[in-house]
């Protein structure tokens, strides 16, 4: 395979960055976003600094890294990663539960830089999030590759094969990491489960048996634990709208609101935990295992590793009715009341919305207990 085979979906190569910077400089929407994010910095100075970045990794270190550090200093009580089970000098496909549209992969990049991994990740991003040309340019500068979702069945098969081949190309030819969520879209109730279809897509590329193809990606299950999910009240509102309004679907504006709230909202503490790479475990599977059973078994193993390595907070224990102090219970009850007050609906079903919010915080605890 050659890099040209993936032109439609891959991140920009270094020689393509100047043209991307030119497009961004001319884009009025991009200018407005920069003015909002960096009110003290003249746009021309920002673009001059951007043009000093000759690779995507340099761009991430110069722009994304300091921005995210400043953001998390305001919006969290800290974030960290446990990489004890992996060798950060090697390259992996991180398969994680999905908490935040933007930050899941962005914070992983920051934490890999801090762990001296020498690189970050190429990031799988759905084309449904690329509403404007400037967004498409920014994510491709930022090492994202595009998952095409709005296709017919025949095109979808070809796109899935190309996506898989590209992931194999990143790991084995470019020698970089990959991040992909364990499922399409976020688990609205935090009951995190790996979709076997994601694994089937991954096994379309590479050489040899299904197990050999999955081993060529060096999959690492990654647990992402939030003390507080800033989008919890938006997800609860979605649950009621889906229940009450036949055929209700999120609008582009809803997606933008989720992204903004997820990035800027308060998260408490955030913890990332890398489980061991599954290569050795894959070798223990029977060689004659039927295909469907094999994918289900791999998905279940990834789920078990993600659930086992959650960092549990008081919010999870209280929500699940586990042992907690009276103070922890009072703090959580006050938090839930505050989140309920943010929900904008004509006729909010408060008991239903409260149950949905509490379930979001209880499920990680329940899954952790089951995995142990």
N, C-alpha and C positions, 0 to 999 in steps of 0.2 A: 504493500500500500504506500501511496505517496501523499504528502500533505495536501496536494491539489485536489485529491479525491474528496476532501472534506471542506472545501471552500465555503459551501453554503451554511455550514453549522459551526465551524471552529472559531476560536478566539483569533484576534489579529496577530500576525507575525510582526516582528520588529519593524520591517520595512514598510508595513501598512499603517503604522501609528501616525506619521505626519499627516496623511490625508484625513484620518479620523479626527485628529486635533483640528484641522482646518474646518471640517464640517461642524464640529462642536462650537468653534469660535463664531460661526455664522448663524447659529441656532438661537432664536430669541427665547424659547422656552428654557433651554439649558442655561442661558445667561440669568434668567429669573431665578432658577433653582440655586445657582452658585451664589447670587446676591443674598438669597435667604439663608443659605448654610454658612456663608462667610461674609457677613455684613461689613467687616472691617477691612477686607482685602479687595483692592481694585481688580476688576476682571482681567485687565491686560497683564497685571503681575502674575495672576493665577495661570493664565495661558502660557506665559513665558516659562514659569516653573514646570508646567506640564510638558512643554516641548523639550525640557532637559531630560525627560524620562524616555530612554531609548528601548526599554523592554517593559512588558506588562509587570514583571516582578518589581522593577524600579518604580513604576507608577504606584503599585500597591504599597510599597514601603514609604514613598514620599507623600501620598495623599490619603489612601484608605487607612493605613495603620494609625497615624496620629489622630485622624478624625474619629475612628472607632474607640481609641483610648480615651479621648476627651468625652465622647458620647457616654461611654460606660461609667466614667467617673461621676457623671451626673445622674444617669438612669439606672444605676445598679449599686450594690454594695461590694462588687468585685466579680471577676470571672476567672476561671482557671481550668487547667486540663491535667488529666492523669495519663501519661504516656508510658508508664512502667512496663506494660505488656508488649510494646512494639519497639522496633529499632528505627528511630526517626530518620536515619540516613538512608533507609530503604524507601521504596515507593509503593503506595497502597491505594485501593479504592475504598474510601470511607463511606459506609452505608449507615445513615443515621435516621433516628426518628426526626419528625419535622415539626418544629415549634414556631419558627418565624421565617417568613417568606425570604427576607433579605439577610437577616443576621446569622442564621444557622451556619452558612458557609463562610460569611465574612468574619465572624469571630473565630472560626476554626483557622482561617488564614493568619489572623493576628497571633493566635496561640501557637501555631507552628513556627512562626518567625521567632517568638519568644523561646521556643524549645530548641532553637538552632537547627531546624530541619533542613535549612539551605534552600527551601522552596516552599510554595504554598500549595493550592489545589486548583485544578481546572474544575469548573463548577457547572453541573447540569442545571439548565434553567428553561422552564416551559415558555413557548413562544406566546402564550396568552398574556404574559406579563410585559411583553415588549410593545407597548401601545404606541410609542413614538420612535422616530429614527434616532433621536439623541440617546434614548434609553438603550436601544440596540447597540449603538456605538460604545456607550460607556461600559456596558456589561462585557462586550467583546474585548475592549481594552483591559478589562478587569478579569481576564482568563476564564470567561464563561463560554460554554458551548451550548447550542440551542437544541432543545427537545421539541420536535415538531408534533403538534397535537391535533391541529384542525385539518385532518386529511381523511380521504376515503380509505377503505379497507386495504386495497391493493397498494396504494401509495404508503400507507402506514407500515405495511410489512417491509417495504424497501427502506423506509426511513428508519425503522427500528434496527434493521441489519447495519445500515450505515452508522447509526449512533453507537451500536455495540462495537463495530470495527474501529470507530474513532476512540472509544474508551481503551481498547486494547492497544491502539497506536500510541496513546498518551503514556500508558504505563511502560510499554516495552520498547518504544522507539524514542519518544521524547523524554522518557525517564522523569515523568512528573506524577504528582498525585491526582486523584479524581475524588470529587464529592458528589454523591447522589442521595436523594431522600429514599427511604425504604418504601414509599408509596407515592402515588400521584396526589398532590394536595395534602394539606395538614389533617391529622386526626383531630376533628373538632372536639372530641370528648377525651383526648389524651390517652385513648386506648390504642397504643401504638402497635401496629401489625405490619409485617413485611408482605407486600403483594408478590406472590410467585411470578406474576407476569413481568415484574422488573428483572427478576433473575433469569427468566426465559430470554428476555431481550439481551441481557449481558452475555448469555451463552451462544448467541448467534454469531459473534465474532470469535477470532482465535482459531486454534487448531486442535484436533483430536476429539476425545470424548467430552461429554458435558462437564464432568468433574475436572478434566484437564483444562478446559476452557475457563471455568470459574477460577481454577487455581492460578491461571495466567494473569488474573486481575488482582490477586492478593487482597481479598476482601477483609476489611476490619470493621466489625460492628461498633458503632459509636453512639453512646448514650448522651443526650443533651437534656439537662435538668434545669428548669427554671423554678425559682422560689415563687415568683408571681408572673403570670402570663398577662401582659398588658392588653392583649386582644380577647381576653376571656369573655368580657361583656358583649363584644361584637359577635363572638361565636354563639353565645346564649341567644342573642337576638335572632341570629340566623336560624337556630333550632325552632323558635316559635314561628317565624315567617314560613319556614318549610312545612311546619305542621298545619298552619292556618290558611296559607295562600296556595291553591293548587298551581303547580308548575312554576313556583317562585324560583328565580335564579339570581345570583349575585351580578350586579352591574360592574362595568369598568370602574365607576366611582367607588363602589364598595371595596374593590381590590386596592385602589389607591389609598383609601382610608385605613384598610388593614395594614398596608405597608407602612404608612406614616405612624400609626399607633404602635405598631410592633417595634419600629426603630426608636421612636422618641419616648415611649411609655416606660414606666418604672417596672423593673424586673426583679428587685431584690438581688439574691445571689444566683449566679449562673455557673453550672459545672459541666465540663465535657469529660467523658471517660472512654478511653480506647480499650476495647476487649482484645484478646489475642487474635492475630490473623487466623482465618479459618482454614488455611491450607492443610495443616496437619489433620484437622478434624475431618476434612473432606476425604482424606486417604482412608479413613476408618469405615466409609460407607460401602455396602456390598456392591460389587461390580455389575451385578445383573439387576440392580434396582430399576423398576419401571420408571419412565421419565417423569410422569406426574407425581409419583411418590417422592422421587428424588428432589424435585423443586420444592415440594411441601416440607420435606425434612430440612432442607437448607434454610427455608424461610423461618421454620420453627426454631432452628438453632440460632439464627440471627436475632429473632425476637427474644429468646431466652437470655442471650448475652446482653442485649440492650436493657431488658427489664432488670436483670441481676445487678447491673452496674449503675442504676439510677442513684443519684444523690437525693435522699429523701429529706424534706424540710418539715417544719411544724405544720405548714399549710396542708401537706399531704396526710400527715398523721391525724390531724383534727378532722379533716374531711372524711377520712375512712373510718372514723370512730375508734382509732387506736389510742393507746395510752398517751395522754397529753396533760399539761398543767392547766389550771383554770385560767392563767394569764394567756397562754397560747390559744385557748378556746375563745377568750374574749377578743383578742387581737384579730383572729380569723373571722369571727362573727361581724366585727366592725368593718373589716375589709370587704366581706361579701355584701353588706348593706351599701357600702360606698359604690361598689361595682354595679349593683342593681339600679342605683340612682342614675347611673350614666346611660341606661338603656332607653333609646328613643323609639317608642312604639305607641300607636294610638290607644291600644288596650293591652298593656303588659299583663301577662299571666304570672304574677309574682311567685306563687308556689312552684310553678313549672320552671321558671327562669332560675330560681334559687337552687332547685334540684339539679339543673343542668350545670350550673357553676360549681356546685359542690362535687358533682361527679367528675368534672375535669381535674380536680385536685386529688380526688380519691383514687382514680384509676392507676396512676403510677405506683401508689402504695400497694394496691391489690395485686398488680402484675409483678411487682418486686417480691412480694410474699410468695406468690405462686411459683416464681422462678427459683427462689431459694430452695 
